């Protein structure tokens, strides 16, 4: 369970978020919506601990995330609006190295399976990432979701640059994660078809 | 935090940065060629007088090593910052300072170690004796990692700032001065027959101090840069 308790966020001179509170239980997806500049990315970065909250606290299983940083991060996957890929490495190398850095020992075979699960053909698994399209790069970035058993997924515009086929694969992966009791918090401009009984909305007005 | 987890992350970041350097060999070659060119220009410009060359050799070779280190510092965190990988590193359940040690170690292996290995060869151009060449190599072996650790603080402090290359130089060059003095001084002392023990000990102490403080300072600067 993740709680935001009266959190506020200041960016420069501008107060983006004021005294915001919400709770996300296991098995539920919180869709964060709002206009450009309304503070969606700032909120997600605050929830990850990348950006300190001006006021208030963020609690993971009832404990302040600053107090249980390592345990919290061991449960978290954050995929930001940047793909966090190295252009000079292949998709397989990007996936394996990022997983190993995060403390998850995975084989190249497993990485290939994850890339295929998000619809990337084996022929491009070993190409330099720089030659891939934006949509393919986004798929490589999202392949982490097929490799990890972490319970909290925080995703910033996960559907950006994806075609219908990849969107469908991602939605099914989100459904499976929610069904297994996981939590998803996603900033998005589109409806996520995971079922109304599992979906909550948070609209930011900026 | 588990020690095996920290060591695995350290090993992985070093392996990754070396792999990336091998894929972009031009970046590595630029640093090494710069060192060779700067060190080689002095004998060509000053002339073949052996006594003069032997006198200026320690300072010239050390300044060339220092400038080549400075040349590569701008790349230490910038690429990871631009593509979002640095943000992911902040979310790894290991202390950020461990990852900083890994990145600095890789930086030294890529840009500092070739300088150390080439220095005896370049020292021959200046007519340095065998003993002085040995001291030169040892002083660079102790001093160049210190330059990388100090430089990492400057690279982190100027991350995302326009004109960061110049700023890094302004920030770290004053901090490089003690390393330069003790490094060049070790070779000069050895060439004069005084012995380089004191200078090398101070370089070693500087490396230990940099290893203890620089990763923490760099990690703090990176967190601030990414807020």
Boltz contact constraints between the chains, C-beta under 6 A:
constraints:
  - contact:
      token1: [A, 51]
      token2: [B, 227]
      max_distance: 6.0
  - contact:
      token1: [A, 70]
      token2: [B, 1]
      max_distance: 6.0
  - contact:
      token1: [A, 70]
      token2: [B, 93]
      max_distance: 6.0
  - contact:
      token1: [A, 73]
      token2: [B, 91]
      max_distance: 6.0
  - contact:
      token1: [A, 73]
      token2: [B, 93]
      max_distance: 6.0
  - contact:
      token1: [A, 74]
      token2: [B, 93]
      max_distance: 6.0
  - contact:
      token1: [A, 78]
      token2: [B, 91]
      max_distance: 6.0
  - contact:
      token1: [A, 80]
      token2: [B, 84]
      max_distance: 6.0
  - contact:
      token1: [A, 82]
      token2: [B, 84]
      max_distance: 6.0
  - contact:
      token1: [A, 84]
      token2: [B, 84]
      max_distance: 6.0
  - contact:
      token1: [A, 84]
      token2: [B, 85]
      max_distance: 6.0
  - contact:
      token1: [A, 84]
      token2: [B, 88]
      max_distance: 6.0
  - contact:
      token1: [A, 88]
      token2: [B, 20]
      max_distance: 6.0
  - contact:
      token1: [A, 88]
      token2: [B, 23]
      max_distance: 6.0
  - contact:
      token1: [A, 97]
      token2: [B, 16]
      max_distance: 6.0
  - contact:
      token1: [A, 100]
      token2: [B, 12]
      max_distance: 6.0
  - contact:
      token1: [A, 101]
      token2: [B, 9]
      max_distance: 6.0
  - contact:
      token1: [A, 101]
      token2: [B, 12]
      max_distance: 6.0
  - contact:
      token1: [A, 101]
      token2: [B, 92]
      max_distance: 6.0
  - contact:
      token1: [A, 102]
      token2: [B, 92]
      max_distance: 6.0
  - contact:
      token1: [A, 103]
      token2: [B, 5]
      max_distance: 6.0
